[in-house]
Amino acid sequence: DQQVKQNSPSLSVQEGRISILNCDYTNSMFDYFLWYKKYPAEGPTFLISISSIKDKNEDGRFTVFLNKSAKHLSLHIVPSQPGDSAVYFCAARGSNYQLIWGAGTKLIIKP
Amino acid sequence: EAGVAQSPRYKIIEKRQSVAFWCNPISGHATLYWYQQILGQGPKLLIQFQNNGVVDDSQLPKDRFSAERLKGVDSTLKIQPAKLEDSAVYLCASSTSTGNYGYTFGSGTRLTVV
């Protein structure tokens, strides 16, 4: 039972363009959503988050959008840079404060 | 600030053997997490400590997995006996408190059970 889904295992984007990573969830009780970034052989690092009472949060080149009615969130990276090539995980906070993670999307930025 | 330290980085064992992983969190971080990440999946929480007490171990397979954080600092996760399906990366993370999701993760231990 996957409560958090990232349906695209990988995404390839040209350097300088916008990268859009998507995440869908099933549990309407999730109240907080986070994105983590992971490089090979390293642990994930926290990137950006959004509360369920908001629909947008921006931090530099990174913006997260939340559509509660569609149970969908997305991460926009503008402009995409080579250093953005990594695996991106979406996570959601459940009722017992436990994070439920998606399977990740591998982002490849082409020069 | 030193990061979260984990050892070993890699471990290969035969099924039914035992294995232990060690984690030293960032100094002062009260909350420590052990996650299991199977290839192609997202991390799954195994156990969460607040200081030396267990906050959540609902997804820890207690018939074979155990974890302790005796002095509220470093922690050990043990598997005994290991099964093939335990092959995964075991990630340790720490944060200043429960609910602070700016976790800092270690680099993980990649376990292969053959």
Interface residues (C-beta under 8 A of the other chain):
Chain A: V4 Y32 L34 A41 E42 G43 P44 T45 F46 S49 F89 A91 R93 N96 Y97 Q98 L99 W101 G102 A103 G104
Chain B: V4 G40 Q41 G42 P43 K44 L45 Q48 D56 L91 A93 T98 G99 Y101 G102 Y103 T104 F105 G106 S107 G108
